[in-house]
């Protein structure tokens, strides 16, 4: 197998190299030259094959405080007030409908005949 094919296999086994090229830190030509000179020697590749570990945020209080700072409390209060007005309007309409229905309709007893 020629060097070019070996380099392709090396890149496939180390996809972190792709990130360096995409970020513009290195070019494929430079990586190939390093591979051609040193092969898969770990010392030659140590700067490029370091795995980046994602950082985990341990401070959830900071995240919560930044979330709360971003809230529009006046907008939330206006929304709650609007919802309360709509609910009270619906409740009033429901009560008025039941009161008018009960006042206007009085069923006639079955045993009584029409009054002439």
WOWO-V932394 format. One record per residue. SS is DSSP state (h for helix, s for strand, l for the rest). PHI is phi in whole degrees, -180 to 180 (none if undefined). D_LAST is the distance of its C-alpha to the last C-alpha in whole Angstrom. Layout:
<<SS PHI D_LAST> <SS PHI D_LAST>>
This chain:
<<l none 117> <l -82 118> <h -62 117> <h -62 114> <h -67 112> <h -64 113> <h -64 111> <h -61 108> <h -65 108> <h -63 109> <h -67 106> <h -64 103> <h -83 104> <l -129 104> <l -69 101> <h -64 101> <h -64 104> <h -61 101> <h -63 99> <h -63 103> <h -72 103> <h -65 99> <l -75 100> <l 85 103> <l -78 105> <l -142 107> <l -119 108> <h -64 108> <h -63 112> <h -66 113> <h -61 111> <h -65 113> <h -64 116> <h -63 116> <h -65 115> <h -66 118> <h -80 121> <h -110 119> <l 72 117> <l -99 115> <l -61 117> <h -63 114> <h -66 116> <h -72 116> <h -104 112> <l -61 111> <l -75 110> <l -105 107> <l -101 106> <l -70 105> <l -79 101> <l -84 99> <l -95 97> <l -69 93> <l -86 93> <l -107 90> <l -80 88> <l -94 88> <l -95 87> <h -77 83> <h -64 83> <h -63 84> <h -64 82> <h -66 79> <h -67 80> <h -68 80> <h -66 77> <h -67 75> <h -66 77> <l -80 76> <l -77 72> <l -98 70> <h -67 69> <h -65 67> <h -65 66> <h -65 64> <h -63 63> <h -63 61> <h -65 60> <h -65 58> <h -63 57> <h -63 55> <h -65 54> <h -65 52> <h -65 50> <h -65 49> <h -64 48> <h -68 46> <h -64 44> <h -64 43> <h -66 42> <h -62 40> <h -64 38> <h -67 38> <h -67 36> <h -64 34> <h -65 33> <h -71 32> <h -71 30> <h -70 28> <h -69 27> <h -74 26> <h -82 24> <h -89 22> <l -108 21> <l -127 19> <l -67 18> <l -85 15> <l -61 16> <l -67 16> <l -79 15> <l -95 12> <l -98 9> <l -64 6> <l -85 4> <l -103 0>>
